[in-house]
Amino acid sequence: MEDNTLKITSHVTAQALQIMNEDSRETLARRRFSPEKIAIFNASHTSLETLHEYRFLKDTEAERLLPGIINNRVQQVITDPVPGENAKAGFSKPRNIGVVFSGGPAPGGHNVISGLFDEMKRFNSASKMFGFIKGPEGLLENRYIEITAGLVDFYRNMGGFGMIKTGRTKIDSGSKMEKALTACKGLNLDALVIIGGDDSNTNAAFLAQHFKSSGIKVIGVPKTIDGDIQVKTEDGKVLCAISFGFHSAARAFAQNISNLANDGGSDIKYWHVCKVMGRVASHLTLETALQTHVNLALIGEELADYVDQERMSKGLEQDGQMDYNAYGITLRHLSRVICDIIVRRAAFGKNYGLMIIPEGILEFINEIQVFITKLNKIIADYNRIHDLDFHRSFPTLNEKLDYLRRISQGMMDKGRFPIWNIRDDELFNQLPSFFREGLLVERDLHGNFQFSQVKTEKIIMDMVKEYLDVLREQGRYKVGILRDDYVSLMECAGMDPDLFAPALFKNPQDKYVLVKPDIISLKTLKLSLVNSGMLDTEEETPQVLVNIFRKSQAEFKIQTHFYGYDGRGTDPTYFDCCYAYNLGLTAFHLIAGGATGQMAAIINLEKAFDQWQPAGIPIARLMHLEERKGRLELVMEKSIVDLESNAFKVFKAVREEWVAACECPDRFRNPGPIGFSRHVEEDRPLTLRLNALES
């Protein structure tokens, strides 16, 4: 009997394990999916055509540090119908190509490798590809694997950077670049392809300069879900509309937020506050809002551009002086803007909703930016002057605050105008302790304030709750009651709804009725009924009226959500599958054409697929000096939301409708799950589609 049981258990376990270890049908279908190829890549050979009409400003520091690639021009990949013998030999020769993932994952990275691998093998099956493990760290430590056809096939169209992993090690010194060169020479590489964001492409530029005399080409590929790699020429021509990974992350966030819209509209009691990635730019917030039609989406760039006209007018009227504090929104004003929408929706029975805020919204708030700038300077100066690390010297919050206090009192700074004054100290100490600690947290490897470690949504929503309490006490924050529901309740209690309505509501005949502002408690409710002659002083307030009053009382409840890493690791959309694959193809053709120090790009990405044009963009021309860790460094410039773009203008024009502070239903949009079929998937991000419209 026992033996029989063991056999059955073993048999069932084996079946169960088989079932559990099977790839899903979706995964198998993804691996079989073949992204579309730009028509040019069906040609037997291509060449690179220099486009002199596209011009960029030349940074003098970039010219000094990158003399070998600073004069690169935009190169367009074109069909070569009659290639010469040298061109044929150049394409067909066996190559060794190295690849590196750098920075955070982004959906589509594996397709860059797939496109590069397929094209390399198409021209010569003896060519080899090597992937450096854990990003730049693997390059510096010479840790790599050979990338095979089986490995590529396993990861086609799949999310993450799992094939060779990734890392954030910076190659920021001559000795590190020499180590990287040694590793590449050891593998007899013809080229190195760096797949990463703005800092990674900055690395690519410096490596291209360092590797140039060795003959090893270096090509960058634009990757970041933040969408802050966008390239425009000096005269505004878009050459790279967005980085790969952006669309997939935005769609992943949008699907989750759309699910919350379904939930919020069902139990109608929560405001869902959704923070999405985006430290210095709000591209993800804008795209996700366009995908979902949430009630409120805050675009950081717009807040930074805000001008308080009322405050400015008062300053001019009182003493004829310009009040420069009128420029840039404050935390207090921002909380008022949010409260206004919450109150307006509640008046129509919608004491719930959805809002999206970008991760780095605080960086766009004037008063917070001043603190960050001053603290960055103080920390950098301390590290430089004392040759010590500020955060190790002052490990606790109190020790850091004490150091700041001494500066404000003139004990540490003998200058006439100390960088941290008494007013700064007073304002800083009014902030919640967790926020002060967040502002003093150790900066990241690039010297940036780490907004992801600060509970941005808590800071803002605490201020919102505080002001809503004031509005509730003033009788301005109330939940509107459907008049039909009021009538039904009154009639069930045997009372005349029309008789009592004028005593209860400020708008007794509207579809949604609002309890009068001066009725803020059961005591004031009874007083209103007595004053209206509906009730004697000695009588108890009828229970039905008590119930109606309680229904009108607004309680602000929130659920907070952070969308970041889930979007980085999602499977790519149809758009990103095709985009990333063609970037891999482009990288190979740039290498075959002899290019180096170029970033693979697709011109006309915002247009239909048949208008896509592969090209190489000179990375050195995209760089400028920027403050990092208290000193100026040459880096690739980030792109922020353009408030003059079609996408933002459309968003601005329709967002009031999405507030739905009226008798209308909510306007939420369901973008659907991520797929990879051209028949049901959108062909590009909504921001790109809108920007492609003729103005």
Backbone hydrogen bonds, N-H to C=O, Kabsch-Sander energy under -0.5 kcal/mol:
donor,donor_aa,acceptor,acceptor_aa,energy
5,T,1,M,-1.9
6,L,2,E,-2.1
7,K,3,D,-2.1
8,I,4,N,-2.2
9,T,5,T,-2.8
10,S,6,L,-2.8
11,H,7,K,-2.5
12,V,8,I,-2.7
13,T,9,T,-2.7
14,A,10,S,-2.2
15,Q,11,H,-2.0
16,A,12,V,-2.9
17,L,13,T,-2.8
18,Q,14,A,-2.1
19,I,15,Q,-2.6
20,M,16,A,-2.8
21,N,17,L,-2.0
22,E,18,Q,-0.7
22,E,19,I,-0.8
28,L,24,S,-2.3
29,A,25,R,-2.5
30,R,26,E,-2.3
31,R,27,T,-2.3
32,R,28,L,-1.3
33,F,29,A,-1.1
33,F,30,R,-0.8
41,F,38,I,-2.1
42,N,39,A,-2.1
43,A,40,I,-1.6
47,S,78,I,-2.5
49,E,47,S,-0.5
49,E,76,Q,-2.9
50,T,48,L,-0.5
51,L,74,V,-3.0
52,H,50,T,-0.8
54,Y,51,L,-0.9
55,R,53,E,-0.7
59,D,57,L,-0.6
63,E,59,D,-2.3
64,R,60,T,-1.7
65,L,61,E,-2.4
66,L,62,A,-2.5
69,I,66,L,-1.1
70,I,66,L,-1.6
72,N,69,I,-1.7
74,V,51,L,-0.6
75,Q,616,G,-2.4
76,Q,49,E,-3.1
77,V,614,P,-2.3
78,I,47,S,-2.8
78,I,76,Q,-0.6
80,D,45,H,-2.1
88,K,84,G,-2.4
89,A,85,E,-2.6
90,G,86,N,-2.3
91,F,87,A,-1.8
92,S,88,K,-2.3
93,K,89,A,-1.3
97,I,95,R,-0.5
97,I,128,K,-2.5
98,G,191,A,-2.7
99,V,130,F,-2.5
100,V,193,V,-2.1
102,S,195,I,-2.4
103,G,167,G,-3.0
108,G,158,M,-0.5
109,G,106,A,-1.7
110,H,158,M,-0.5
111,N,108,G,-0.6
112,V,108,G,-1.3
113,I,109,G,-1.5
114,S,110,H,-2.3
115,G,111,N,-2.8
116,L,112,V,-2.3
117,F,113,I,-3.0
118,D,114,S,-2.9
119,E,115,G,-2.1
120,M,116,L,-2.2
121,K,117,F,-2.5
122,R,118,D,-1.9
123,F,119,E,-1.4
124,N,120,M,-1.4
127,S,124,N,-1.8
128,K,95,R,-2.9
129,M,147,I,-0.5
130,F,97,I,-2.5
131,G,145,I,-2.8
132,F,99,V,-2.3
132,F,130,F,-0.5
133,I,143,R,-1.9
134,K,164,I,-2.3
135,G,132,F,-1.0
135,G,165,K,-0.6
137,E,134,K,-1.0
138,G,135,G,-1.1
139,L,135,G,-1.4
140,L,136,P,-2.5
141,E,137,E,-2.0
142,N,138,G,-0.6
142,N,139,L,-0.5
143,R,138,G,-2.5
144,Y,142,N,-0.5
145,I,131,G,-1.9
147,I,129,M,-2.7
148,T,146,E,-0.6
152,V,148,T,-2.4
153,D,149,A,-2.7
154,F,150,G,-1.6
155,Y,151,L,-1.2
155,Y,152,V,-0.5
156,R,152,V,-0.8
158,M,155,Y,-2.0
160,G,568,R,-0.6
160,G,570,T,-0.5
164,I,161,F,-0.7
165,K,161,F,-2.0
172,D,170,K,-1.0
177,M,173,S,-2.2
178,E,174,G,-1.9
179,K,175,S,-1.8
180,A,176,K,-2.4
181,L,177,M,-2.2
182,T,178,E,-2.3
183,A,179,K,-2.2
184,C,180,A,-2.1
185,K,181,L,-2.7
186,G,182,T,-2.2
187,L,183,A,-1.0
188,N,185,K,-1.6
189,L,184,C,-2.5
190,D,96,N,-3.5
191,A,96,N,-1.2
192,L,217,K,-2.7
193,V,98,G,-2.9
194,I,192,L,-0.5
194,I,219,I,-2.7
195,I,100,V,-3.1
195,I,193,V,-0.6
196,G,194,I,-0.8
196,G,221,V,-2.0
201,N,197,G,-2.5
202,T,198,D,-1.6
203,N,199,D,-2.2
204,A,200,S,-2.1
205,A,201,N,-1.9
206,F,202,T,-2.0
207,L,203,N,-2.7
208,A,204,A,-2.5
209,Q,205,A,-2.0
210,H,206,F,-2.3
211,F,207,L,-3.1
212,K,208,A,-0.9
214,S,211,F,-1.4
215,G,211,F,-0.8
215,G,212,K,-1.2
216,I,211,F,-1.0
217,K,190,D,-2.4
217,K,215,G,-0.5
219,I,192,L,-2.3
220,G,598,Q,-2.5
221,V,194,I,-2.1
223,K,196,G,-2.5
223,K,221,V,-0.5
224,T,244,F,-1.5
227,G,224,T,-0.9
230,Q,228,D,-0.8
231,V,240,C,-2.3
232,K,230,Q,-0.5
233,T,237,K,-2.2
234,E,55,R,-3.5
236,G,233,T,-2.0
239,L,231,V,-2.9
239,L,237,K,-0.5
240,C,231,V,-1.7
244,F,222,P,-1.7
246,F,243,S,-1.0
249,A,245,G,-2.2
250,A,246,F,-2.6
251,R,247,H,-2.4
252,A,248,S,-2.4
253,F,249,A,-2.6
254,A,250,A,-2.7
255,Q,251,R,-2.4
256,N,252,A,-1.8
257,I,253,F,-2.8
258,S,254,A,-2.6
259,N,255,Q,-1.8
260,L,256,N,-1.6
261,A,257,I,-1.8
262,N,258,S,-1.8
263,D,259,N,-2.1
264,G,260,L,-3.6
265,G,261,A,-2.3
266,S,263,D,-1.2
267,D,263,D,-2.2
268,I,264,G,-1.4
271,W,557,K,-2.6
272,H,270,Y,-0.6
272,H,353,G,-2.8
273,V,271,W,-0.6
273,V,559,Q,-2.8
274,C,272,H,-0.7
274,C,355,M,-2.8
275,K,273,V,-0.6
275,K,561,H,-3.2
276,V,274,C,-0.5
276,V,357,I,-2.1
277,M,563,Y,-1.7
286,L,282,S,-2.4
287,E,283,H,-2.7
288,T,284,L,-2.7
289,A,285,T,-2.3
290,L,286,L,-2.3
291,Q,287,E,-1.8
292,T,288,T,-1.5
293,H,289,A,-3.3
295,N,354,L,-0.7
296,L,354,L,-1.3
298,L,356,I,-2.4
299,I,297,A,-0.6
300,G,298,L,-0.7
302,E,299,I,-0.9
303,L,299,I,-1.7
304,A,300,G,-2.3
305,D,301,E,-1.0
306,Y,303,L,-1.3
308,D,326,A,-3.2
309,Q,307,V,-1.3
312,M,308,D,-2.2
313,S,309,Q,-2.5
314,K,310,E,-2.1
315,G,311,R,-2.0
316,L,312,M,-1.9
317,E,313,S,-2.3
318,Q,314,K,-2.5
319,D,315,G,-1.9
320,G,315,G,-0.6
320,G,316,L,-0.8
321,Q,315,G,-1.1
324,Y,322,M,-1.0
326,A,323,D,-1.9
327,Y,324,Y,-1.3
328,G,306,Y,-3.6
328,G,326,A,-0.5
329,I,303,L,-1.4
334,L,330,T,-2.5
335,S,331,L,-2.2
336,R,332,R,-1.5
337,V,333,H,-2.0
338,I,334,L,-2.0
339,C,335,S,-2.4
340,D,336,R,-2.3
341,I,337,V,-1.3
342,I,338,I,-2.0
343,V,339,C,-2.9
344,R,340,D,-2.2
345,R,341,I,-2.1
346,A,342,I,-2.2
347,A,343,V,-1.7
348,F,345,R,-1.7
349,G,346,A,-2.1
350,K,345,R,-2.2
351,N,349,G,-0.8
352,Y,350,K,-1.3
353,G,270,Y,-1.8
355,M,272,H,-2.3
356,I,296,L,-2.2
357,I,274,C,-2.6
359,E,276,V,-2.6
360,G,278,G,-2.4
361,I,358,P,-1.8
363,E,360,G,-1.6
364,F,361,I,-1.7
365,I,362,L,-1.2
366,N,329,I,-1.3
366,N,364,F,-0.5
369,Q,365,I,-2.8
370,V,366,N,-2.0
371,F,367,E,-1.6
372,I,368,I,-2.7
373,T,369,Q,-2.7
374,K,370,V,-2.4
375,L,371,F,-3.0
376,N,372,I,-2.6
377,K,373,T,-1.8
378,I,374,K,-2.5
379,I,375,L,-2.7
380,A,376,N,-2.5
381,D,377,K,-2.7
382,Y,378,I,-2.3
383,N,379,I,-2.4
384,R,380,A,-2.2
385,I,381,D,-3.1
386,H,382,Y,-2.5
387,D,383,N,-0.9
388,L,382,Y,-0.5
390,F,388,L,-0.6
392,R,389,D,-0.6
393,S,389,D,-2.2
394,F,390,F,-2.1
400,K,396,T,-1.9
401,L,397,L,-2.8
402,D,398,N,-2.3
403,Y,399,E,-1.8
404,L,400,K,-2.1
405,R,401,L,-2.5
406,R,402,D,-2.0
407,I,403,Y,-1.6
408,S,404,L,-2.4
409,Q,405,R,-1.5
410,G,407,I,-1.9
411,M,406,R,-2.7
412,M,406,R,-0.8
421,N,419,I,-0.6
425,D,421,N,-2.3
426,E,422,I,-2.4
427,L,423,R,-2.6
428,F,424,D,-2.8
429,N,425,D,-1.9
430,Q,426,E,-0.6
430,Q,427,L,-0.8
431,L,428,F,-1.2
435,F,432,P,-0.6
436,R,432,P,-2.3
437,E,433,S,-2.5
438,G,434,F,-1.7
439,L,435,F,-2.5
440,L,436,R,-1.3
441,V,438,G,-1.2
444,D,448,N,-2.3
447,G,444,D,-2.2
451,F,449,F,-1.4
453,Q,450,Q,-1.5
454,V,451,F,-1.8
456,T,454,V,-2.4
458,K,455,K,-0.6
459,I,455,K,-1.9
460,I,456,T,-2.2
461,M,457,E,-2.7
462,D,458,K,-2.2
463,M,459,I,-1.2
464,V,460,I,-2.0
465,K,461,M,-2.8
466,E,462,D,-2.0
467,Y,463,M,-2.0
468,L,464,V,-2.6
469,D,465,K,-2.0
470,V,466,E,-1.2
471,L,467,Y,-2.4
472,R,468,L,-2.5
473,E,469,D,-2.1
474,Q,470,V,-1.6
475,G,472,R,-1.2
476,R,471,L,-2.9
477,Y,471,L,-1.1
478,K,476,R,-0.8
479,V,552,S,-2.8
480,G,346,A,-3.3
480,G,478,K,-0.6
481,I,513,V,-2.6
483,R,511,K,-3.5
485,D,482,L,-0.8
486,Y,482,L,-2.0
487,V,483,R,-2.8
488,S,484,D,-2.3
489,L,485,D,-2.5
490,M,486,Y,-2.4
491,E,487,V,-2.7
492,C,488,S,-2.1
493,A,489,L,-1.3
494,G,491,E,-1.3
495,M,490,M,-2.9
500,F,496,D,-1.5
501,A,497,P,-1.9
503,A,500,F,-1.0
504,L,500,F,-1.2
504,L,501,A,-0.7
505,F,501,A,-3.0
506,K,514,L,-2.4
507,N,514,L,-0.5
510,D,507,N,-1.8
513,V,481,I,-3.0
513,V,511,K,-0.5
516,K,504,L,-2.6
519,I,516,K,-1.8
520,I,518,D,-1.1
525,L,521,S,-2.0
526,K,522,L,-2.1
527,L,523,K,-2.0
528,S,524,T,-2.1
529,L,525,L,-2.0
530,V,526,K,-2.8
531,N,527,L,-2.8
532,S,528,S,-1.3
533,G,530,V,-1.6
534,M,529,L,-2.6
535,L,529,L,-1.0
539,E,536,D,-0.9
545,L,542,P,-0.7
546,V,542,P,-1.8
547,N,543,Q,-2.7
548,I,544,V,-2.0
549,F,545,L,-2.4
550,R,546,V,-2.4
551,K,547,N,-1.9
552,S,548,I,-1.1
552,S,549,F,-0.7
553,Q,549,F,-0.6
553,Q,550,R,-0.8
554,A,477,Y,-0.7
557,K,555,E,-0.8
559,Q,271,W,-2.1
561,H,273,V,-2.4
563,Y,275,K,-3.2
564,G,562,F,-0.6
567,G,564,G,-0.5
568,R,564,G,-1.9
569,G,565,Y,-1.6
570,T,567,G,-0.7
574,Y,675,G,-0.5
577,C,573,T,-2.7
578,C,574,Y,-2.2
579,Y,575,F,-3.1
580,A,576,D,-2.5
581,Y,577,C,-1.7
582,N,578,C,-2.3
583,L,579,Y,-1.8
584,G,580,A,-1.9
585,L,581,Y,-1.9
586,T,582,N,-2.5
587,A,583,L,-2.6
588,F,584,G,-1.8
589,H,585,L,-2.1
590,L,586,T,-2.3
591,I,587,A,-2.1
592,A,588,F,-3.1
593,G,589,H,-1.5
594,G,591,I,-1.8
595,A,590,L,-2.8
597,G,218,V,-2.5
598,Q,218,V,-0.8
599,M,617,I,-2.8
600,A,220,G,-3.0
600,A,598,Q,-0.5
601,A,615,A,-2.5
603,I,601,A,-0.5
603,I,613,Q,-3.2
605,L,602,I,-0.8
607,K,604,N,-1.9
611,Q,608,A,-2.3
612,W,609,F,-2.0
613,Q,603,I,-2.4
615,A,601,A,-2.5
616,G,75,Q,-2.9
617,I,599,M,-2.4
619,I,597,G,-1.9
620,A,597,G,-0.5
621,R,618,P,-0.6
622,L,619,I,-2.1
623,M,620,A,-1.1
624,H,635,V,-2.8
626,E,633,E,-2.7
628,R,631,R,-3.6
631,R,628,R,-1.7
633,E,626,E,-2.9
635,V,624,H,-2.8
635,V,633,E,-0.7
637,E,622,L,-1.8
639,S,228,D,-2.8
643,L,641,V,-0.8
645,S,642,D,-1.8
649,K,645,S,-2.3
650,V,646,N,-2.8
651,F,647,A,-2.2
652,K,648,F,-2.8
653,A,649,K,-1.8
654,V,650,V,-1.8
655,R,651,F,-1.7
657,E,654,V,-0.6
658,W,654,V,-1.4
659,V,655,R,-1.2
660,A,656,E,-0.8
660,A,657,E,-0.6
662,C,660,A,-1.8
669,R,292,T,-2.7
680,V,677,S,-0.9
681,E,677,S,-2.3
689,R,685,P,-2.1
690,L,686,L,-2.7
691,N,687,T,-2.2
692,A,688,L,-1.4
693,L,690,L,-1.2
